[in-house]
Amino acid sequence: NGEVELAFRARAASGTTGTIRVDLASAQGATTWAETTVTVGSLPACAPSWQWLKAYGTGDVVSYGSWNWVALRPSILNPPSWQPRWLSPAWERVEPCA
């Protein structure tokens, strides 16, 4: 689909402003870049932690791996980070949390 998800963590004091630049190069040598200015703020609170063997319904929000996730369909055994290719995703990562 041509999309790449990029996630990283940076630590800075709240209110700090800085620039993030990402450079990309294809196997054929084509290059491009993107740059954005960000201001560091406080992370949102984490939702209740995902629990093994707990049944979740569509729209439920949990935290897992320092991220909040929302259930896209009912789920009971699969942690949010587990996304097999042969099933439609059960979870969508929403935002980092603390």
C-alpha positions as CSV (number, residue, x, y, z in Angstrom):
1,N,0.0,0.0,0.0
2,G,3.0,2.3,0.0
3,E,2.6,3.4,3.6
4,V,5.2,2.9,6.3
5,E,4.5,3.5,10.0
6,L,7.4,5.1,11.9
7,A,7.4,5.3,15.7
8,F,10.1,6.4,18.1
9,R,10.5,7.9,21.5
10,A,12.4,11.0,22.4
11,R,12.8,12.4,25.9
12,A,12.8,16.1,26.6
13,A,11.4,18.5,29.2
14,S,7.8,19.5,28.8
15,G,7.5,22.6,26.7
16,T,10.7,21.9,24.7
17,T,10.4,22.6,21.0
18,G,12.5,20.9,18.4
19,T,12.6,19.7,14.8
20,I,12.4,16.1,13.6
21,R,13.6,15.2,10.2
22,V,13.2,11.8,8.5
23,D,15.2,10.9,5.4
24,L,14.2,8.0,3.2
25,A,16.1,6.2,0.5
26,S,14.7,3.5,-1.8
27,A,16.7,0.5,-3.0
28,Q,16.9,2.2,-6.4
29,G,18.6,5.3,-4.8
30,A,15.7,7.7,-4.9
31,T,15.6,9.9,-1.8
32,T,13.1,12.1,0.0
33,W,12.7,13.7,3.3
34,A,10.1,15.2,5.6
35,E,10.5,17.6,8.5
36,T,8.2,18.8,11.2
37,T,8.5,20.9,14.3
38,V,7.2,19.4,17.6
39,T,6.6,20.7,21.1
40,V,7.0,18.1,23.8
41,G,4.0,18.0,26.2
42,S,2.8,15.5,28.8
43,L,1.6,12.1,27.5
44,P,-2.0,11.2,28.1
45,A,-2.7,8.7,30.9
46,C,-2.7,5.0,30.1
47,A,-6.0,3.2,29.9
48,P,-6.3,0.1,32.1
49,S,-3.8,-2.6,31.1
50,W,-4.7,-5.3,28.7
51,Q,-5.4,-8.6,30.6
52,W,-5.0,-12.1,29.4
53,L,-8.3,-14.0,29.1
54,K,-10.4,-10.9,29.5
55,A,-13.1,-10.4,26.9
56,Y,-13.0,-7.1,25.1
57,G,-15.7,-5.6,22.9
58,T,-15.5,-3.3,19.9
59,G,-14.5,0.2,21.1
60,D,-12.8,-0.9,24.4
61,V,-9.6,0.9,25.1
62,V,-6.6,-0.7,26.9
63,S,-2.9,0.1,27.4
64,Y,-0.2,-2.3,26.2
65,G,3.5,-1.6,25.7
66,S,3.1,2.1,26.8
67,W,0.5,2.7,24.1
68,N,-3.3,3.1,24.3
69,W,-5.1,0.8,21.9
70,V,-8.8,0.6,20.8
71,A,-10.5,-2.7,20.0
72,L,-11.8,-2.8,16.4
73,R,-13.7,-6.0,17.0
74,P,-14.3,-8.4,19.9
75,S,-11.1,-10.0,21.2
76,I,-10.2,-12.3,24.1
77,L,-6.8,-14.0,23.7
78,N,-4.8,-11.7,21.3
79,P,-2.6,-8.9,22.8
80,P,-2.9,-5.7,20.9
81,S,0.6,-6.0,19.3
82,W,-0.3,-9.4,17.7
83,Q,-1.7,-8.8,14.2
84,P,-1.7,-11.9,12.0
85,R,-1.9,-11.2,8.2
86,W,-4.8,-13.7,7.8
87,L,-7.1,-12.0,10.2
88,S,-8.6,-8.5,10.2
89,P,-6.9,-6.4,12.9
90,A,-8.5,-6.7,16.4
91,W,-6.7,-3.6,17.7
92,E,-5.6,-0.2,16.5
93,R,-2.8,1.7,18.3
94,V,-4.1,5.1,19.3
95,E,-1.4,7.1,21.2
96,P,1.6,6.7,23.5
97,C,0.7,7.0,27.1
98,A,2.3,7.3,30.6
